[in-house]
Amino acid sequence: MPHALDNGTLQVRIAYPEDWDIFLDWCTAEGWIVSETERSVTSAQFTALLQPGSHSWHIGPWIERDPCTNISAADIEHFITLIRKNAPGGQALSVDLLKASTVGAYLVQAGFHKVGSSVLMCRSRKHIDLGRVCALASLGSIG
């Protein structure tokens, strides 16, 4: 679990999507702000973090809160609207989507467009379940 450091910051390592929910719940209970600049956006179906970059804001990580919930098109569209409401005006938004992510088509409908791609590789002794992950934390999109 996260713990506070003497300088008033939080030290935490989040390795799995389910840890993110626990972390956000803990932050809320303790009255912590994730960051002065980062913003978390949460609905019943999704949780995402908006991270500032030099010329844009990055959406990610973006995860499904409950893998057993059937998520509708309206749920995705509503969450994209929440993200836009929570992002500062006048700044571009970027997102690193997984190829299999179901939210991609809805982002295109909302005006996003593909500008590049990369290959995600990992090495782990444990199986890494990306089933609940819609978008990753920045892979360099925000520099």
Secondary structure, DSSP 8 states (H G I E B T S, - for coil): --EE-TTS-EE----SHHHHHHHHHHHHHHT--S-SS-EEEE-SSEEEEEEE-SSEEEEEEEEES-TTS---HHHHHHHHHHHHHHS-TT-EEEEEE-TT-TTHHHHHHTT-------------SS----TTEEEES-SSTT-
